[in-house]
Amino acid sequence: MKYLLDTQIVIWSLEDHANLKPTTRNILENPQNSLFVSPVSLMEISIKLKLGKLPQFKVGIEEVTRHLLNNAFELLPLELGQIFAYQTIPLYDDHRDPFDRMLLAVALHEQLPVISSDEKFERYQPHISVLIN
């Protein structure tokens, strides 16, 4: 099966974090699954690194990206269709995070289920398949 990973899931997978639930771990560890990371997540991680919000990471975004690619994660290209799909994502007053919303647009355009730790993603279920960690 193919999955798009939310940025938090990408970060936790890099850390082998205890917050990853067994169901999510099974998906991440199953070699038959294709795990996709959007450049949107790489940009968000890059910003977090620059702001010092990921002190546990002692490397830059280039090394993070290399690690992901060397560990069977696939990098999706950023496409205009994903950006256009952003307009169809419902806008909720309490969920305006632009990175989350862009990842939802990527999932919609690519027709990929998204794995997230953010329970607010569940609201988008009529449009996008969401698995909550």
C-alpha positions as CSV (number, residue, x, y, z in Angstrom):
1,M,0.0,0.0,0.0
2,K,1.1,3.6,-0.5
3,Y,1.1,6.2,2.2
4,L,1.9,9.9,2.6
5,L,3.5,10.8,5.9
6,D,2.7,13.9,7.8
7,T,5.7,15.9,9.0
8,Q,5.4,14.8,12.6
9,I,5.3,11.1,11.6
10,V,8.4,11.7,9.4
11,I,10.2,13.3,12.4
12,W,9.1,10.5,14.8
13,S,10.2,7.8,12.3
14,L,13.6,9.4,12.1
15,E,13.9,9.3,15.9
16,D,12.2,5.9,16.3
17,H,10.0,7.8,18.8
18,A,7.9,6.0,21.4
19,N,4.9,8.0,20.2
20,L,4.6,5.9,17.1
21,K,1.7,3.5,17.7
22,P,2.1,-0.2,16.9
23,T,-0.2,0.2,13.9
24,T,1.9,3.0,12.5
25,R,5.1,1.2,13.2
26,N,3.8,-1.9,11.3
27,I,3.0,0.3,8.3
28,L,6.4,2.0,8.4
29,E,8.3,-1.3,8.8
30,N,6.4,-3.3,6.2
31,P,8.7,-3.5,3.1
32,Q,5.6,-4.0,0.9
33,N,4.4,-0.4,1.7
34,S,5.5,2.6,-0.2
35,L,6.2,5.6,2.2
36,F,6.0,9.0,0.6
37,V,7.4,12.3,1.9
38,S,6.4,15.6,0.4
39,P,8.9,18.4,-0.1
40,V,6.4,20.3,2.0
41,S,7.5,18.2,5.0
42,L,11.2,18.8,4.1
43,M,10.6,22.5,4.1
44,E,8.8,22.4,7.5
45,I,11.6,20.3,8.9
46,S,14.2,22.8,7.5
47,I,12.4,25.7,9.2
48,K,12.2,23.8,12.5
49,L,15.9,23.0,12.3
50,K,16.7,26.7,11.6
51,L,14.5,27.8,14.5
52,G,16.1,25.3,16.9
53,K,12.9,23.4,17.4
54,L,14.5,20.0,16.7
55,P,17.5,20.1,19.0
56,Q,17.7,16.3,18.9
57,F,18.7,16.5,15.2
58,K,22.4,17.2,15.0
59,V,22.4,17.4,11.1
60,G,21.0,19.6,8.4
61,I,18.1,19.1,6.1
62,E,20.4,17.6,3.4
63,E,21.4,14.8,5.8
64,V,17.8,14.3,6.9
65,T,16.8,13.9,3.3
66,R,19.7,11.5,2.5
67,H,18.7,9.4,5.5
68,L,15.1,9.2,4.4
69,L,16.0,8.2,0.8
70,N,18.5,5.6,2.1
71,N,15.8,4.1,4.3
72,A,13.2,3.4,1.6
73,F,11.2,6.6,1.9
74,E,10.2,8.1,-1.4
75,L,10.2,11.8,-2.1
76,L,7.2,13.0,-4.1
77,P,7.8,15.8,-6.6
78,L,5.9,19.0,-5.9
79,E,3.4,19.5,-8.7
80,L,1.0,22.2,-9.8
81,G,-1.9,19.9,-9.3
82,Q,-1.1,19.6,-5.6
83,I,-1.1,23.4,-5.3
84,F,-4.4,23.6,-7.2
85,A,-5.9,20.9,-4.9
86,Y,-5.3,23.2,-2.0
87,Q,-8.3,25.3,-3.1
88,T,-10.6,22.4,-2.5
89,I,-9.5,21.6,1.0
90,P,-12.1,22.9,3.5
91,L,-10.8,25.7,5.7
92,Y,-11.6,25.4,9.4
93,D,-11.0,28.3,11.8
94,D,-9.0,26.1,14.2
95,H,-6.9,24.4,11.6
96,R,-5.1,26.9,9.4
97,D,-1.6,25.5,9.6
98,P,-0.3,26.0,6.0
99,F,2.0,23.0,6.1
100,D,-0.8,20.7,7.3
101,R,-3.2,22.1,4.7
102,M,-0.7,21.7,1.9
103,L,0.0,18.1,2.9
104,L,-3.7,17.4,2.8
105,A,-3.8,18.9,-0.7
106,V,-0.9,16.6,-1.7
107,A,-2.7,13.6,-0.3
108,L,-5.9,14.6,-2.2
109,H,-4.2,15.2,-5.5
110,E,-2.0,12.1,-5.3
111,Q,-5.0,10.0,-3.9
112,L,-2.8,8.8,-1.0
113,P,-3.9,8.0,2.5
114,V,-2.1,10.3,4.9
115,I,-0.7,9.2,8.3
116,S,-0.8,11.9,10.9
117,S,-0.6,12.4,14.6
118,D,-3.0,15.4,14.3
119,E,-6.5,14.4,15.2
120,K,-7.8,17.5,13.3
121,F,-6.9,15.6,10.1
122,E,-9.9,13.4,10.7
123,R,-12.3,16.2,9.6
124,Y,-11.0,15.8,6.1
125,Q,-12.1,12.2,5.8
126,P,-14.8,12.7,3.3
127,H,-12.1,14.0,0.9
128,I,-8.9,12.3,2.0
129,S,-8.2,8.9,3.6
130,V,-6.6,9.6,7.0
131,L,-4.9,7.3,9.5
132,I,-4.3,8.8,12.9
133,N,-1.3,7.6,14.7
